[in-house]
Amino acid sequence: MDLDMALAAHADWKVKLRIALANKAQLDAASIASDCQCDLGRWLQSEGKRAHGSSANFKACVEGHTEFHRCAGVIARKINAADYASAERELEAGMPFSKASGAVAVAVRRMKMELMAQA
């Protein structure tokens, strides 16, 4: 698993959500909210779980990743419902999406360091 690519892909979600908000575009909120639709999620639920499931860093990564997608799904649903002001607020710093984004980034970096130490 390329954890650097996973970090970049998740960082891109803030941009994608902002673009959708600006364009008032409809999103697949169910897919966005799912933590198993992206490469990182599939790895966390399969190979990663088998190899690292007992690791505290791995567990933190799973939890952070799930929360990230839950929060992104909330924003996507608000955009789809034309609740643009609320969606905009949800994208601000200090809100759950921002906190979840930071938490998943920290967790993935820690997991990467753990994997490097094992190599």
Secondary structure, DSSP 8 states (H G I E B T S, - for coil): --HHHHHHHHHHHHHHHHHHHHHT----HHHHH-TTSSHHHHHHHTHHHHHHTT-HHHHHHHHHHHHHHHHHHHHHHHHHTT-HHHHHHHTSTTSHHHHHHHHHHHHHHHHHHHHHHH-
